[in-house]
Amino acid sequence: MWNRKCGEILVEYVKKLNDNNIRYFILRNYQGLPFDNQSKDVDIVIEPEKIKQAHTLLKQIMNGAGLEYYDEFRTGAMICCHGMSLKQKTAIHIDIIEGLSIKGIELEDFSRLYKNTISYNNLTVLQPQYEAFWLYIMKVTGQKKLQLKEEYSKKIINLIRNDKEFFLEEMSRRMWGNYGRYIEKAIKEDRIDVLFKEYRKISKNIIFSLTKKKPVKVLAGRMEFVLEKIHRILFRYRKFSRTFCVIAPDGTGKSTVIDKVIEKINYYYICENKCNLYHFRPGIIPNLKDVFGKKKEEQNLEEDYAQERKKLEQAKPKGSFIRICYYSFDYIVGWRKKVRRDVHYDRYSVFDRYSYDLIVDPKRSKINLPYFVRRFFVALTPKPKITFVLKAKPQVIYNRKKELTIEEINRQSAEYERLKKYYKKIYYLNAEDDVDTISNGMLKIVFDNCLEY
């Protein structure tokens, strides 16, 4: 994704930082910058006192570069900044970091780090040995799982082999007690594998050592980090959530369109898993058929919908009431759990079908209840920020996939049209257009509703 436009934005940003006397350095993967970048983003460490000014400058530069959309995600000391342009079909991802902190813990004083920088293509970057060392520390400290690319592992191993004294000196400054001496001994004996196998113990030792040296500062940083997460996930998750659903009669190409939209969202965020896809409901409780021990899952019933529809007997009101209560519980409780999790990881929550189908197509869920009862239960369920309805002529839908009769397609289409009387932010799109056109229209609506600018 990194192109000349991205390079120009980075050059302009660095110029503004220098003009405003804001000290910074690029943390890693600077080789080739500003116009060639082998990584997906650029990590820039900013002196803590001027992080707000640096943040404002970056937003202004992205906007001035003609990027129509801006998005950011804050986690601890890091602000992940995304600039996107649908017109130019380009995007840029720059992370700005307030000093060098992990989960509220300052790992090193900024001024000391800044003394170990060099100039590279008019950019301020860490010296190569410090780049490799801090790559290891950042990937180890406070992490539940060690995630190291092969190229990163090689860089760290090469540093230890080629400059063991430097690595030992830096590690000894950050570790404490008998375990610290054990790690030093392992490094001297070239038992480098210990650094990766025992990363959790090393992380705990580093955090303990930092806490011992600056207890008040570490405690305050940790509390701020935790409170920020609680505020975002528990109290303001509705504000930060990005949710949309796609509903339509069978045969409109709904699943194909959803896959394409997710692919494009990933493209503009320069990410492989920016979305979580849910089918019909959040799914925190099992399918009813699993609960009652039947072999065939309800999900399979969805797949064989065309064949099974004609065979389904009309459900009894008592069983229907149990079903709709069961599904409503999943929507109400499951939404809060799954969408909060997506907010935590900064992901979009995408639903292929939603509770609206309990109104439009109750037979699919074996529900036989009056319209007003179904509407009441659907009214209880949380609603996505955006709902897309795919429309097409009944004959076109029937020709694509002969799952429903033309009469049933007409009935469902009328019910989907009726939804706009009761619910907000419902967008109707022409399913007769090609997949690219439909997905582009969806993407613009999603970004218009969820992003800045």
Secondary structure, DSSP 4 states (H G I P E B T S, - for coil): ---HHHHHHHHHHHHHHHHTT--EEE-S--TTTTT--SSSSEEEEE-GGGHHHHHHHHHHHHHHTT--EEEEEEETTEEEEEEEETTTTEEEEEEEEESEEETTEEEE-HHHHHTTEEEETTEEEE-HHHHHHHHHHHHHTT-SS----HHHHHHHHHHHHH-HHHHHHHHHTT--HHHHHHHHHHHHTT-THHHHHTHHHHHHHHHHHHHHHSHHHHHHHHHHHHHHHHIIIIISHHHH-EEEEEE--TTS-HHHHHHHHHHHHHHHTT-S--EEEEESS--SS--HHHHTT-SS-HHHHHHTHHHHHTTPPPPPHHHHHHHHHHHHHIIIIIHHHHHHHHHHTT-EEEEES-TTHHHH-GGGGT----HHHHHHHHHHS---SEEEEEE--HHHHHHH-TTS-HHHHHHHHHHHHHGGGT-SSEEEEETTS-HHHHHHHHHHHHHHHHSB-
